[in-house]
Amino acid sequence: MADEPVEVLVISAELTELARVRWWARGLLADLSEDLLVDALSVIDELTSNALRHSGGPYRVSLRRTGGRLRVEVADGSTEPAVPREPDRDGGRGLLLVAAYSLDWGQWTHEDGKIVWAELDLSAASPVPGQPAEASASG
């Protein structure tokens, strides 16, 4: 199976963008089983939420399927690293959830900010009946 093109969504700094990101990602990942879709949307939501709450813009969310994996990348305009913290009543669970749902996650910085990424295993996923195996929002 060939790699699919990268799908990219540019978002503003408003927390209301989280709903748009979820809608966009759900459309791109509609062929996944419900369990895997929930995991993927949780990772996408946590990485995006962390960027919006703890970093500066510009913001960009990217999804790419390759080699039986889904690569999620969230870019922001801050060079401060995303660091897991001890959970408390105000939060601190986001990156722990990302680590639990993902095969791996990490980040790298560049002169204009950073990209936090996570990869999920799609190789054992069975497509939803009636959905094409390689659905794409771009047609």
N, C-alpha and C positions, 0 to 999 in steps of 0.2 A: 504494500500500500504506500503510495507516494505521500509525502508531507503535504498537508493542506496549507494554503496561504495564511499568513498572520492576519487575524482580524483585530482591528484597533478601534478603540473608542476614546475620544478626548473629552474630558469632563471639566466642569468648573469646580470651585472650592466649596460649593454648597453641599451640606449633608443630604439634601433631598436628591442629589445625584445618585445616591446608593440605589434608589428604586429604579432609576433608568439603567444603571449598570446591571442590576439583576434581570430586568426585562430583556435587555440586549443579550446577555449571556444565556439566559433560558432559551431564547430563540436559536442561538447558535448551537446549543447542546441538547436540543430537543430529542435527539435520537438515543440519548443515554438512558439506562435504567433509572428508575426513580431514586434508588439508593445512591447511585453514583452521581446523579444530578444534584441531589441534596448536598453531598460532600463537596462537589465542585463549586456550587453556588456559595457554600459556607466559606470556602477558601477565598474565592473572589471577593466576597463581601468583607471578610476580615482584612485582607490586604488593602482593599480600597478604603475601608473605614479608617484603618491606621494611618494611611497616607493623608486623608482629609483632616483627621483630628490632630496629627502630630507633625505635619510637614507643610511646606509651602508649594504653590503651583509653579509651573504648569503640571497637570495630571494627565496620565495616559494609561489605559488598561488594555492589555494585549492578550489574546488567546491564540494558541497554536497547537494543533494535534500533530504529533510526529512520533514514529516508532512505537505506537501503542501507548503513548502518554499524552496528557494534556499539560501544556506549559502555560502558566498564568504569570504575567508580569505586570506590576504596577509601578509606573515611573512617577516621581515627584521632583520638586525643585530644591530639596534639602539634601545636604551631604551628611547630615547627622544619621548615624546608623539606626535601624530598627532593632530594638533590644527587648527581648522577653523580660517581663518583670513579674514579681511575685503577685499573684492574683489577690485582689481585695474587693470590697463592695463597690468600688468605683471602676473596676475593670481589671485588665492585666491578663485576660484569658485569650486574646486574639491570636497571638503568635503560638501559643500552646495548642490551640485548635488547628491552626495551619499545620503545625508539625504532626499532629495526630492524624489528619486526613491525607497528608502528602507523603510521597515517597521520599522527598527531599525538599528543602527550601533554603534560600540564601539571599544574598544581596551583593551588589557591587556599586561603587560610587564612580562618578565621572565629574568633570568640571562643572556641569550644570545641575547636578543632583544625584539621585540614586535610583536604582531599580531593585525592587524586592520581588523575588520570584518563588514559585512553588511548582512542583510537578506531581501529577496524579496518574496512577496506573489505569489505563483504559483497556489493557490487553485482555482482561478477563470479563470485561463488560459485555453483556448481551444487549443488542439494540432493542428498543421498544417496538413491539409488533406494529406494522403498518408505517413505520418511519424509515426513510432511506438511511442506509448505513453511513453515508457521508453527507449529511445535511449541512448546508452553509447558508448564511443570511445573504450572501452576495449572489446566490443563485446557482 
